[in-house]
Amino acid sequence: MGVVVPPYCRALDGRLYRVVRSSRMVSTDRVRFALRAQAINSESPDFELAREVDASLIRDKIANHHVIPTPETTFESLWQQMRVDLDSRAGR
């Protein structure tokens, strides 16, 4: 079972963030997946992590019967990194 990206999260310092997912084509062969933490009731700046995926590489993996990451897997990976980063920022 995978990790679920929640709509909200609380950092170790108690700050509450709204978590927003987005994906878009950035060129004819690249997709950008982004996860943004938007501070709620705080002056903290937004925090964003992103990953770009090469569509031609994905097509090549499909043609060669390799396992490819799903968009959900990509967001879950970004979420796990975001939790670590937000908590480390809270400790400052």
The first five atom37 places (N, CA, C, CB, O) and aatype in JSON, in Angstrom:
{
  "aatype": [12, 7, 19, 19, 19, 14, 14, 18, 4, 1, 0, 10, 3, 7, 1, 10, 18, 1, 19, 19, 1, 15, 15, 1, 12, 19, 15, 16, 3, 1, 19, 1, 13, 0, 10, 1, 0, 5, 0, 9, 2, 15, 6, 15, 14, 3, 13, 6, 10, 0, 1, 6, 19, 3, 0, 15, 10, 9, 1, 3, 11, 9, 0, 2, 8, 8, 19, 9, 14, 16, 14, 6, 16, 16, 13, 6, 15, 10, 17, 5, 5, 12, 1, 19, 3, 10, 3, 15, 1, 0, 7, 1],
  "atom_mask": [
    [1, 1, 1, 1, 1],
    [1, 1, 1, 0, 1],
    [1, 1, 1, 1, 1],
    [1, 1, 1, 1, 1],
    [1, 1, 1, 1, 1],
    [1, 1, 1, 1, 1],
    [1, 1, 1, 1, 1],
    [1, 1, 1, 1, 1],
    [1, 1, 1, 1, 1],
    [1, 1, 1, 1, 1],
    [1, 1, 1, 1, 1],
    [1, 1, 1, 1, 1],
    [1, 1, 1, 1, 1],
    [1, 1, 1, 0, 1],
    [1, 1, 1, 1, 1],
    [1, 1, 1, 1, 1],
    [1, 1, 1, 1, 1],
    [1, 1, 1, 1, 1],
    [1, 1, 1, 1, 1],
    [1, 1, 1, 1, 1],
    [1, 1, 1, 1, 1],
    [1, 1, 1, 1, 1],
    [1, 1, 1, 1, 1],
    [1, 1, 1, 1, 1],
    [1, 1, 1, 1, 1],
    [1, 1, 1, 1, 1],
    [1, 1, 1, 1, 1],
    [1, 1, 1, 1, 1],
    [1, 1, 1, 1, 1],
    [1, 1, 1, 1, 1],
    [1, 1, 1, 1, 1],
    [1, 1, 1, 1, 1],
    [1, 1, 1, 1, 1],
    [1, 1, 1, 1, 1],
    [1, 1, 1, 1, 1],
    [1, 1, 1, 1, 1],
    [1, 1, 1, 1, 1],
    [1, 1, 1, 1, 1],
    [1, 1, 1, 1, 1],
    [1, 1, 1, 1, 1],
    [1, 1, 1, 1, 1],
    [1, 1, 1, 1, 1],
    [1, 1, 1, 1, 1],
    [1, 1, 1, 1, 1],
    [1, 1, 1, 1, 1],
    [1, 1, 1, 1, 1],
    [1, 1, 1, 1, 1],
    [1, 1, 1, 1, 1],
    [1, 1, 1, 1, 1],
    [1, 1, 1, 1, 1],
    [1, 1, 1, 1, 1],
    [1, 1, 1, 1, 1],
    [1, 1, 1, 1, 1],
    [1, 1, 1, 1, 1],
    [1, 1, 1, 1, 1],
    [1, 1, 1, 1, 1],
    [1, 1, 1, 1, 1],
    [1, 1, 1, 1, 1],
    [1, 1, 1, 1, 1],
    [1, 1, 1, 1, 1],
    [1, 1, 1, 1, 1],
    [1, 1, 1, 1, 1],
    [1, 1, 1, 1, 1],
    [1, 1, 1, 1, 1],
    [1, 1, 1, 1, 1],
    [1, 1, 1, 1, 1],
    [1, 1, 1, 1, 1],
    [1, 1, 1, 1, 1],
    [1, 1, 1, 1, 1],
    [1, 1, 1, 1, 1],
    [1, 1, 1, 1, 1],
    [1, 1, 1, 1, 1],
    [1, 1, 1, 1, 1],
    [1, 1, 1, 1, 1],
    [1, 1, 1, 1, 1],
    [1, 1, 1, 1, 1],
    [1, 1, 1, 1, 1],
    [1, 1, 1, 1, 1],
    [1, 1, 1, 1, 1],
    [1, 1, 1, 1, 1],
    [1, 1, 1, 1, 1],
    [1, 1, 1, 1, 1],
    [1, 1, 1, 1, 1],
    [1, 1, 1, 1, 1],
    [1, 1, 1, 1, 1],
    [1, 1, 1, 1, 1],
    [1, 1, 1, 1, 1],
    [1, 1, 1, 1, 1],
    [1, 1, 1, 1, 1],
    [1, 1, 1, 1, 1],
    [1, 1, 1, 0, 1],
    [1, 1, 1, 1, 1]
  ],
  "atom_positions": [
    [[0.84, -1.17, 0.0], [0.0, 0.0, 0.0], [0.89, 1.24, 0.0], [-0.96, -0.01, 1.22], [1.87, 1.3, 0.74]],
    [[0.56, 2.22, -0.81], [1.36, 3.43, -0.95], [1.03, 4.48, 0.07], [0.0, 0.0, 0.0], [0.09, 4.36, 0.86]],
    [[1.8, 5.51, 0.03], [1.6, 6.67, 0.88], [0.56, 7.57, 0.23], [2.94, 7.45, 1.11], [0.55, 7.72, -0.99]],
    [[-0.31, 8.16, 1.02], [-1.34, 9.04, 0.48], [-0.91, 10.48, 0.71], [-2.73, 8.76, 1.14], [-0.51, 10.85, 1.82]],
    [[-1.0, 11.3, -0.33], [-0.69, 12.73, -0.19], [-1.93, 13.41, 0.37], [-0.26, 13.37, -1.58], [-2.97, 13.46, -0.29]],
    [[-1.84, 13.94, 1.6], [-3.01, 14.57, 2.22], [-3.25, 15.98, 1.7], [-2.84, 14.6, 3.74], [-2.35, 16.6, 1.14]],
    [[-4.47, 16.5, 1.87], [-4.74, 17.88, 1.43], [-4.13, 18.93, 2.36], [-6.24, 18.09, 1.34], [-3.94, 20.07, 1.94]],
    [[-3.82, 18.56, 3.61], [-3.23, 19.47, 4.59], [-2.17, 18.73, 5.39], [-4.32, 20.07, 5.53], [-2.23, 17.5, 5.52]],
    [[-1.2, 19.47, 5.92], [-0.23, 18.86, 6.83], [0.21, 19.89, 7.85], [0.99, 18.3, 6.05], [0.1, 21.09, 7.62]],
    [[0.71, 19.4, 8.96], [1.22, 20.27, 10.02], [2.71, 19.93, 10.22], [0.4, 20.08, 11.37], [3.06, 18.77, 10.41]],
    [[3.55, 20.94, 10.17], [4.98, 20.77, 10.38], [5.26, 20.61, 11.88], [5.78, 21.96, 9.8], [4.38, 20.84, 12.71]],
    [[6.47, 20.21, 12.21], [6.83, 20.02, 13.62], [6.69, 21.28, 14.45], [8.25, 19.52, 13.71], [6.46, 21.21, 15.66]],
    [[6.83, 22.44, 13.81], [6.7, 23.7, 14.56], [5.25, 24.14, 14.71], [7.49, 24.8, 13.87], [4.99, 25.22, 15.25]],
    [[4.3, 23.32, 14.26], [2.88, 23.62, 14.41], [2.25, 24.37, 13.25], [0.0, 0.0, 0.0], [1.03, 24.55, 13.23]],
    [[3.05, 24.82, 12.29], [2.49, 25.53, 11.13], [1.67, 24.58, 10.28], [3.62, 26.18, 10.29], [2.04, 23.43, 10.04]],
    [[0.53, 25.1, 9.83], [-0.38, 24.31, 9.0], [-0.19, 24.71, 7.54], [-1.85, 24.51, 9.44], [-0.09, 25.89, 7.21]],
    [[-0.15, 23.71, 6.67], [0.04, 23.93, 5.24], [-1.05, 23.23, 4.44], [1.42, 23.44, 4.8], [-1.48, 22.13, 4.78]],
    [[-1.48, 23.88, 3.37], [-2.35, 23.25, 2.38], [-1.4, 22.62, 1.34], [-3.37, 24.29, 1.71], [-0.45, 23.27, 0.9]],
    [[-1.65, 21.38, 0.96], [-0.8, 20.69, -0.01], [-1.54, 20.65, -1.34], [-0.44, 19.24, 0.48], [-2.64, 20.13, -1.44]],
    [[-0.91, 21.22, -2.37], [-1.52, 21.33, -3.69], [-0.67, 20.56, -4.7], [-1.66, 22.82, -4.13], [0.54, 20.75, -4.79]],
    [[-1.33, 19.69, -5.44], [-0.65, 18.91, -6.48], [-0.95, 19.52, -7.84], [-1.09, 17.42, -6.44], [-2.04, 20.03, -8.08]],
    [[0.05, 19.46, -8.72], [-0.19, 19.91, -10.09], [0.73, 19.16, -11.04], [0.02, 21.45, -10.23], [1.81, 18.69, -10.66]],
    [[0.28, 19.05, -12.28], [1.12, 18.47, -13.33], [0.78, 19.19, -14.62], [0.9, 16.92, -13.46], [-0.37, 19.56, -14.87]],
    [[1.81, 19.38, -15.44], [1.58, 20.06, -16.72], [2.71, 19.72, -17.68], [1.48, 21.59, -16.54], [3.82, 19.37, -17.27]],
    [[2.41, 19.82, -18.95], [3.42, 19.63, -19.98], [4.28, 20.89, -20.01], [2.77, 19.34, -21.4], [3.75, 22.0, -20.1]],
    [[5.6, 20.74, -19.94], [6.48, 21.89, -20.0], [7.16, 22.0, -21.37], [7.54, 21.81, -18.9], [7.73, 23.03, -21.72]],
    [[7.08, 20.92, -22.12], [7.54, 20.91, -23.52], [6.84, 19.74, -24.18], [9.13, 20.79, -23.63], [6.04, 19.04, -23.56]],
    [[7.15, 19.53, -25.42], [6.45, 18.46, -26.14], [6.75, 17.07, -25.58], [6.82, 18.49, -27.61], [5.98, 16.14, -25.78]],
    [[7.86, 16.93, -24.87], [8.25, 15.61, -24.35], [8.55, 15.59, -22.85], [9.45, 15.12, -25.09], [9.17, 14.65, -22.36]],
    [[8.11, 16.61, -22.12], [8.39, 16.65, -20.68], [7.13, 17.05, -19.89], [9.54, 17.63, -20.37], [6.38, 17.95, -20.27]],
    [[6.94, 16.33, -18.78], [5.83, 16.62, -17.87], [6.44, 17.0, -16.53], [4.86, 15.38, -17.73], [7.36, 16.35, -16.04]],
    [[5.91, 18.07, -15.95], [6.39, 18.54, -14.65], [5.33, 18.24, -13.59], [6.72, 20.07, -14.68], [4.19, 18.68, -13.7]],
    [[5.72, 17.47, -12.58], [4.87, 17.17, -11.44], [5.35, 18.03, -10.28], [4.89, 15.64, -11.07], [6.54, 18.05, -9.99]],
    [[4.45, 18.74, -9.63], [4.83, 19.63, -8.53], [3.91, 19.43, -7.34], [4.81, 21.1, -8.99], [2.72, 19.15, -7.48]],
    [[4.5, 19.58, -6.18], [3.77, 19.53, -4.92], [4.13, 20.81, -4.18], [4.12, 18.24, -4.08], [5.3, 21.08, -3.93]],
    [[3.12, 21.6, -3.82], [3.35, 22.89, -3.16], [2.67, 22.89, -1.8], [2.82, 24.06, -4.03], [1.51, 22.52, -1.66]],
    [[3.43, 23.32, -0.79], [2.89, 23.5, 0.56], [2.64, 24.99, 0.73], [3.86, 22.95, 1.67], [3.57, 25.8, 0.73]],
    [[1.36, 25.36, 0.89], [0.97, 26.76, 1.05], [0.63, 26.99, 2.52], [-0.24, 27.13, 0.13], [-0.28, 26.37, 3.07]],
    [[1.38, 27.89, 3.15], [1.17, 28.17, 4.57], [-0.21, 28.78, 4.81], [2.27, 29.12, 5.1], [-0.66, 29.64, 4.05]],
    [[-0.88, 28.31, 5.85], [-2.19, 28.83, 6.23], [-2.01, 29.6, 7.53], [-3.25, 27.66, 6.38], [-1.41, 29.1, 8.48]],
    [[-2.54, 30.83, 7.57], [-2.46, 31.68, 8.77], [-1.01, 31.86, 9.25], [-3.3, 31.08, 9.89], [-0.74, 31.82, 10.45]],
    [[-0.11, 32.05, 8.32], [1.29, 32.23, 8.67], [1.97, 33.06, 7.6], [2.01, 30.87, 8.85], [1.52, 33.09, 6.45]],
    [[3.02, 33.72, 7.97], [3.78, 34.51, 7.02], [4.85, 33.67, 6.34], [4.42, 35.7, 7.71], [5.66, 34.2, 5.57]],
    [[4.88, 32.39, 6.6], [5.88, 31.51, 5.99], [5.7, 31.48, 4.49], [5.78, 30.08, 6.56], [4.58, 31.49, 3.99]],
    [[6.8, 31.45, 3.76], [6.69, 31.36, 2.3], [6.22, 29.97, 1.87], [8.04, 31.7, 1.63], [6.41, 28.99, 2.59]],
    [[5.61, 29.91, 0.7], [5.23, 28.61, 0.15], [6.49, 27.8, -0.11], [4.39, 28.78, -1.15], [7.58, 28.35, -0.3]],
    [[6.33, 26.51, -0.13], [7.45, 25.6, -0.37], [7.03, 24.64, -1.47], [7.87, 24.82, 0.94], [5.95, 24.05, -1.4]],
    [[7.87, 24.47, -2.48], [7.5, 23.61, -3.61], [8.63, 22.65, -3.96], [7.15, 24.46, -4.83], [9.81, 23.0, -3.94]],
    [[8.23, 21.44, -4.27], [9.13, 20.43, -4.82], [8.56, 20.01, -6.16], [9.31, 19.2, -3.86], [7.35, 19.93, -6.32]],
    [[9.43, 19.74, -7.13], [8.95, 19.35, -8.46], [9.88, 18.31, -9.06], [8.86, 20.58, -9.4], [11.05, 18.19, -8.69]],
    [[9.33, 17.57, -9.98], [10.1, 16.58, -10.72], [9.6, 16.59, -12.16], [9.99, 15.15, -10.09], [8.39, 16.56, -12.41]],
    [[10.53, 16.63, -13.09], [10.16, 16.55, -14.5], [10.42, 15.14, -15.0], [10.95, 17.59, -15.34], [11.42, 14.51, -14.67]],
    [[9.49, 14.67, -15.82], [9.58, 13.33, -16.37], [9.67, 13.44, -17.89], [8.35, 12.46, -15.95], [8.91, 14.17, -18.52]],
    [[10.61, 12.71, -18.45], [10.81, 12.68, -19.9], [9.85, 11.67, -20.51], [12.3, 12.33, -20.25], [9.98, 10.47, -20.27]],
    [[8.9, 12.15, -21.3], [7.87, 11.27, -21.89], [8.49, 10.26, -22.85], [6.82, 12.11, -22.62], [8.0, 9.13, -22.95]],
    [[9.53, 10.63, -23.56], [10.15, 9.68, -24.49], [10.79, 8.51, -23.74], [11.21, 10.39, -25.36], [10.78, 7.38, -24.22]],
    [[11.35, 8.79, -22.55], [11.91, 7.73, -21.73], [10.8, 6.78, -21.26], [12.66, 8.32, -20.52], [10.99, 5.56, -21.24]],
    [[9.66, 7.33, -20.89], [8.52, 6.51, -20.47], [8.05, 5.63, -21.62], [7.37, 7.4, -19.97], [7.79, 4.44, -21.42]],
    [[7.93, 6.21, -22.82], [7.52, 5.42, -23.99], [8.5, 4.3, -24.28], [7.39, 6.33, -25.23], [8.1, 3.19, -24.65]],
    [[9.78, 4.57, -24.1], [10.81, 3.55, -24.31], [10.66, 2.42, -23.3], [12.22, 4.17, -24.22], [10.78, 1.25, -23.66]],
    [[10.41, 2.77, -22.05], [10.2, 1.74, -21.03], [8.98, 0.89, -21.34], [10.04, 2.39, -19.64], [9.0, -0.33, -21.16]],
    [[7.91, 1.53, -21.81], [6.7, 0.79, -22.17], [7.0, -0.17, -23.31], [5.54, 1.75, -22.56], [6.6, -1.33, -23.28]],
    [[7.7, 0.31, -24.33], [8.04, -0.52, -25.48], [8.89, -1.72, -25.09], [8.77, 0.3, -26.53], [8.8, -2.79, -25.7]],
    [[9.72, -1.55, -24.06], [10.59, -2.64, -23.6], [10.02, -3.41, -22.42], [11.95, -2.1, -23.24], [10.73, -4.18, -21.77]],
    [[8.74, -3.2, -22.13], [8.01, -3.92, -21.08], [8.63, -3.72, -19.69], [7.97, -5.41, -21.41], [8.64, -4.65, -18.88]],
    [[9.15, -2.53, -19.43], [9.68, -2.2, -18.11], [8.6, -1.54, -17.26], [10.92, -1.27, -18.23], [7.63, -0.99, -17.79]],
    [[8.78, -1.59, -15.98], [7.85, -0.95, -15.05], [8.07, 0.56, -15.12], [8.05, -1.47, -13.59], [9.21, 1.04, -15.13]],
    [[6.99, 1.3, -15.17], [7.08, 2.77, -15.21], [6.41, 3.35, -13.97], [6.43, 3.34, -16.51], [5.44, 2.79, -13.47]],
    [[6.92, 4.47, -13.48], [6.26, 5.1, -12.32], [4.95, 5.76, -12.75], [7.19, 6.15, -11.66], [4.87, 6.39, -13.8]],
    [[3.94, 5.6, -11.92], [2.66, 6.25, -12.19], [2.73, 7.69, -11.68], [1.48, 5.47, -11.52], [3.59, 8.01, -10.87]],
    [[1.83, 8.55, -12.14], [1.79, 9.9, -11.57], [1.61, 9.88, -10.05], [0.66, 10.71, -12.21], [2.22, 10.68, -9.34]],
    [[0.78, 8.97, -9.55], [0.56, 8.88, -8.11], [1.85, 8.53, -7.37], [-0.53, 7.84, -7.8], [2.13, 9.08, -6.31]],
    [[2.63, 7.62, -7.93], [3.91, 7.25, -7.33], [4.85, 8.45, -7.28], [4.56, 6.11, -8.12], [5.56, 8.65, -6.3]],
    [[4.84, 9.25, -8.34], [5.68, 10.45, -8.38], [5.26, 11.44, -7.29], [5.59, 11.12, -9.77], [6.12, 11.99, -6.6]],
    [[3.95, 11.67, -7.14], [3.47, 12.57, -6.08], [3.79, 12.02, -4.69], [1.95, 12.79, -6.22], [4.14, 12.78, -3.79]],
    [[3.68, 10.71, -4.51], [4.0, 10.11, -3.21], [5.47, 10.31, -2.86], [3.66, 8.6, -3.21], [5.81, 10.6, -1.72]],
    [[6.33, 10.17, -3.84], [7.76, 10.38, -3.63], [8.04, 11.84, -3.27], [8.56, 9.98, -4.89], [8.82, 12.13, -2.36]],
    [[7.4, 12.76, -3.98], [7.54, 14.18, -3.66], [7.03, 14.48, -2.25], [6.8, 15.05, -4.69], [7.62, 15.27, -1.52]],
    [[5.92, 13.85, -1.87], [5.33, 14.07, -0.55], [6.29, 13.61, 0.55], [3.98, 13.33, -0.43], [6.47, 14.32, 1.54]],
    [[6.89, 12.45, 0.39], [7.82, 11.96, 1.4], [8.99, 12.92, 1.58], [8.33, 10.56, 1.02], [9.42, 13.18, 2.71]],
    [[9.51, 13.45, 0.48], [10.6, 14.42, 0.57], [10.12, 15.73, 1.19], [11.2, 14.67, -0.82], [10.85, 16.37, 1.95]],
    [[8.89, 16.14, 0.86], [8.36, 17.39, 1.4], [8.24, 17.32, 2.92], [6.99, 17.7, 0.77], [8.57, 18.28, 3.61]],
    [[7.77, 16.19, 3.44], [7.63, 16.03, 4.89], [8.99, 16.22, 5.57], [7.05, 14.63, 5.23], [9.1, 16.92, 6.57]],
    [[10.02, 15.6, 5.01], [11.37, 15.71, 5.58], [11.83, 17.18, 5.53], [12.37, 14.81, 4.81], [12.35, 17.7, 6.52]],
    [[11.63, 17.82, 4.39], [12.08, 19.21, 4.22], [11.32, 20.18, 5.13], [11.91, 19.62, 2.77], [11.92, 21.06, 5.74]],
    [[9.99, 20.02, 5.22], [9.21, 20.92, 6.08], [9.61, 20.75, 7.54], [7.7, 20.65, 5.92], [9.73, 21.73, 8.26]],
    [[9.8, 19.51, 7.97], [10.19, 19.27, 9.37], [11.59, 19.79, 9.66], [10.11, 17.76, 9.69], [11.86, 20.28, 10.75]],
    [[12.5, 19.7, 8.68], [13.84, 20.21, 8.92], [13.83, 21.74, 8.94], [14.81, 19.69, 7.85], [14.62, 22.35, 9.66]],
    [[12.95, 22.37, 8.16], [12.82, 23.83, 8.19], [12.23, 24.28, 9.51], [11.94, 24.32, 7.02], [12.57, 25.35, 10.01]],
    [[11.36, 23.47, 10.09], [10.71, 23.83, 11.35], [11.72, 23.81, 12.5], [9.55, 22.88, 11.65], [11.56, 24.54, 13.48]],
    [[12.73, 22.99, 12.37], [13.74, 22.88, 13.43], [14.72, 24.03, 13.46], [0.0, 0.0, 0.0], [15.53, 24.12, 14.38]],
    [[14.67, 24.91, 12.48], [15.62, 26.04, 12.41], [15.24, 27.14, 13.36], [15.7, 26.6, 11.01], [15.93, 28.16, 13.43]]
  ]
}
